[in-house]
Amino acid sequence: MDSQVLVALALSLVGGLSTSLGALFVILNEAPNLKMLGLLQGFAAGLMLSISFLDLAHNAINSIGFLKANLWFFGGVIFFAIIANFIPEPSLAPSSDVKSKKKGGDEGGKDTLKKHRRQVLYSGIVTAIGISLHNFPEGMAVFLGSIKGLRVGVNLALAIALHNIPEGVAVALPVYFATQSKWQAFKLATLSGFAEPLGVIIVAYLFPSSLDPEILEGLLGAVGGVMAFLTLHEMLPLAFDYAGQKQAIKAVFLGMAFMSASLYFLEISLPAEMSL
């Protein structure tokens, strides 16, 4: 294997595995209650929306124009909306059903809690998918940065590592709450980070050097559409249910601000001719 590819793989692993550090913050504490979970889900939704609209879609518009970028973006939305129809989605029991079960004592309450956990687990898996899709082009950026020079590659990898820690929290938190398994939470957050070295491998070996930049930017715009759909369709309703709309919205904007600051510091670590 080429030495440049090995260096890029090592650097991307540093960035990707920082999601594991975020997971550690979660599993070293007790699983949160439903209200705290809702606030943190709102925060995670803010992270995802910021990535989707202020990073991926924004870059696509600047690169290929407003019309083409929007066509790719909404193509991603429609694509995943169709896919979502075939995914079995756990839902909370209707209130009348819950009331009837309460007559049976604790059994009804346990059943409702079980449904809560299933819904939260589904949200965690959705978050892991979105974060993985976002981490993939970051791996490409690390590879391209390391080609320009080791200093550029190292700086970029460290910036991405700091940027990925809250993403690990966003993945691990709902999984830990739903499964009560520290290992499952840690494992899924870590796997979502492996999309970065995968991005290095694909850009180094599978993509032709003459790949049309317009197609690549369009695909990343479509990824932004997928992430926006996942967030608004799955994560935000969960945050509203558990934390209340007003508190959840505050958490969303806090998450957006946090990720925007993270993206800014990541951007200034890149050379002028490169961008994520």
C-alpha positions in Angstrom: 0.0 0.0 0.0 1.3 3.5 -0.9 2.9 5.4 2.0 0.7 8.4 1.4 -2.4 6.2 1.7 -1.1 4.7 4.9 -0.5 8.1 6.4 -4.0 9.3 5.4 -5.5 6.1 6.8 -3.8 6.7 10.1 -4.8 10.3 10.3 -8.4 9.5 9.4 -8.5 6.9 12.1 -7.5 9.6 14.6 -10.4 11.7 13.5 -12.9 8.9 13.1 -12.2 7.2 16.4 -12.8 10.4 18.3 -16.5 9.5 18.0 -15.5 6.8 20.5 -14.3 9.5 22.9 -17.7 11.1 22.7 -19.3 7.7 23.4 -17.1 7.4 26.5 -18.5 10.6 27.9 -22.0 9.0 27.6 -21.3 5.6 29.0 -19.3 6.8 32.0 -22.4 8.4 33.3 -25.8 7.0 34.1 -28.4 6.9 31.4 -30.4 10.2 31.4 -34.1 10.5 32.1 -36.6 11.2 29.3 -36.5 15.0 29.6 -32.7 15.1 29.5 -32.8 12.7 26.6 -35.2 15.0 24.7 -32.9 18.0 25.2 -29.8 16.0 24.1 -31.8 14.7 21.1 -32.6 18.3 20.2 -28.9 19.2 20.5 -28.1 16.3 18.2 -30.8 17.5 15.8 -29.1 20.9 15.7 -25.8 19.3 14.9 -27.3 17.4 12.0 -29.2 20.4 10.6 -26.1 22.5 10.7 -24.1 19.9 8.8 -26.9 19.5 6.3 -27.8 23.1 5.5 -24.8 25.1 6.5 -22.1 22.7 5.3 -23.1 20.2 2.6 -26.0 22.0 0.9 -24.1 25.4 1.2 -21.0 24.0 -0.5 -23.0 22.3 -3.2 -24.7 25.6 -4.0 -21.4 27.4 -4.2 -19.9 24.7 -6.4 -22.6 23.7 -8.9 -25.1 26.5 -8.6 -28.4 27.0 -6.8 -30.7 25.0 -9.2 -28.5 21.9 -9.5 -27.7 21.9 -5.8 -31.4 22.0 -4.9 -32.2 19.2 -7.4 -29.6 17.0 -5.8 -30.6 18.0 -2.3 -34.3 17.3 -2.8 -33.4 14.2 -4.7 -31.7 12.9 -1.5 -34.8 13.9 0.5 -37.2 12.0 -1.9 -34.9 9.0 -2.1 -34.7 8.5 1.7 -38.4 9.3 2.1 -39.1 6.3 -0.1 -36.6 4.2 1.7 -38.2 5.2 5.1 -41.5 3.7 4.0 -39.9 0.2 4.0 -38.2 0.6 7.4 -40.3 -0.7 10.3 -40.7 2.3 12.6 -41.5 1.8 16.3 -44.1 4.1 17.7 -45.5 5.1 21.1 -48.7 3.4 22.1 -51.8 5.6 21.6 -53.0 7.2 24.9 -56.2 5.2 24.9 -54.2 2.0 24.6 -51.9 3.1 27.4 -54.9 3.9 29.7 -56.4 0.5 29.1 -53.1 -1.2 30.0 -52.7 0.8 33.2 -55.7 -1.3 34.5 -53.4 -4.2 34.5 -51.0 -2.5 36.9 -47.2 -2.3 36.3 -47.4 -4.4 33.1 -48.8 -1.5 31.1 -46.2 0.9 32.3 -43.4 -1.5 31.5 -44.8 -2.0 28.0 -45.0 1.7 27.4 -41.4 2.1 28.6 -40.4 -0.7 26.2 -42.0 1.2 23.3 -40.1 4.4 24.4 -36.8 2.5 24.3 -37.5 1.0 20.9 -38.3 4.4 19.5 -35.2 6.0 21.0 -33.0 3.1 19.7 -34.4 3.7 16.2 -33.5 7.4 16.5 -29.9 6.4 17.6 -29.5 4.2 14.5 -30.8 7.0 12.3 -28.3 9.4 13.9 -25.5 6.9 13.3 -26.4 6.6 9.6 -26.4 10.4 9.2 -23.1 10.9 11.0 -21.5 8.1 8.9 -22.7 9.8 5.7 -21.2 13.1 7.0 -17.9 11.5 8.1 -17.3 9.9 4.7 -16.3 13.1 2.8 -14.2 14.1 5.8 -12.1 11.0 5.1 -11.7 12.2 1.5 -10.6 15.6 2.8 -8.0 14.1 5.1 -6.5 12.1 2.2 -6.3 15.1 -0.1 -4.8 17.2 2.8 -2.2 14.6 3.6 -1.1 14.6 -0.1 -0.5 18.3 0.2 1.8 17.8 3.2 1.9 16.0 6.6 1.4 19.3 8.4 -1.9 19.9 6.6 -3.0 16.4 7.1 -2.2 16.4 10.8 -3.9 19.8 11.4 -7.0 18.6 9.5 -7.2 15.3 11.4 -6.9 17.0 14.8 -9.6 19.5 13.8 -11.9 16.7 12.6 -11.2 14.8 15.8 -12.5 17.7 18.0 -15.4 18.2 15.6 -16.4 14.5 15.9 -16.6 14.2 19.7 -20.1 15.6 20.0 -21.1 13.4 17.1 -20.1 10.4 19.1 -22.3 11.7 22.0 -25.2 12.1 19.6 -24.9 8.5 18.4 -24.2 6.8 21.8 -26.7 8.6 24.0 -30.0 7.2 22.5 -28.5 3.8 22.1 -27.3 3.7 25.7 -30.7 4.9 26.9 -32.6 2.3 24.8 -30.5 -0.8 25.4 -28.9 0.0 28.8 -25.8 -1.5 27.2 -22.6 0.5 27.4 -21.0 -1.8 24.8 -23.7 -1.4 22.2 -23.6 2.4 22.6 -19.8 2.5 22.3 -19.8 0.0 19.4 -22.3 1.9 17.2 -20.6 5.3 17.9 -17.2 3.8 16.9 -18.6 2.2 13.8 -20.0 5.5 12.6 -16.5 6.9 12.8 -15.1 4.2 10.5 -16.7 6.0 7.6 -13.7 8.3 7.6 -11.0 5.7 6.8 -13.5 4.2 4.4 -13.6 7.5 2.6 -9.8 7.5 2.3 -9.8 4.0 0.8 -12.5 4.8 -1.7 -11.0 8.1 -2.9 -7.6 6.5 -3.2 -8.5 3.3 -5.0 -12.0 3.3 -6.4 -12.7 6.8 -7.6 -11.0 7.7 -10.9 -8.7 10.7 -10.8 -10.9 12.3 -13.5 -14.1 12.0 -11.4 -16.3 15.0 -12.3 -16.2 17.4 -9.3 -19.8 18.4 -10.2 -21.1 14.9 -9.6 -19.2 14.6 -6.3 -20.6 17.9 -5.0 -24.0 16.9 -6.1 -23.8 13.6 -4.2 -22.7 15.5 -1.1 -25.7 17.8 -1.6 -27.9 14.7 -1.8 -26.3 13.5 1.5 -27.4 16.8 3.0 -30.9 16.1 1.9 -30.9 12.7 3.4 -29.6 14.1 6.8 -32.2 16.8 6.8 -35.0 14.3 6.3 -33.6 12.0 9.0 -33.4 14.9 11.4 -36.8 16.4 10.8 -38.6 13.1 10.4 -37.1 11.2 13.3 -35.0 13.2 15.8 -37.0 16.4 16.2 -40.4 14.8 16.9 -38.7 12.7 19.6 -37.1 15.8 21.2 -40.5 17.5 21.2 -42.2 14.5 22.8 -39.6 14.2 25.6 -38.5 17.7 26.4 -41.4 19.9 25.2 -41.3 22.1 22.1 -39.8 25.3 23.6 -37.0 23.6 25.4 -36.2 21.3 22.5 -36.0 24.2 20.1 -33.5 26.0 22.4 -31.4 22.8 22.3 -31.6 22.6 18.5 -30.2 26.1 18.1 -27.5 25.4 20.7 -26.5 22.3 18.7 -26.5 24.3 15.5 -24.3 27.0 17.0 -21.9 24.5 18.4 -21.5 22.7 15.1 -21.3 25.9 13.2 -18.4 27.0 15.4 -16.8 23.6 14.9 -17.2 23.8 11.1 -15.6 27.2 11.2 -12.5 26.1 13.1 -12.3 23.1 10.8 -12.5 25.3 7.7 -9.7 27.7 8.9 -7.4 24.7 9.4 -7.6 23.9 5.6 -5.5 25.5 2.9 -7.4 28.2 0.9 -7.8 25.9 -2.1 -9.4 23.1 -0.1 -12.8 22.8 1.5 -15.0 20.1 3.0 
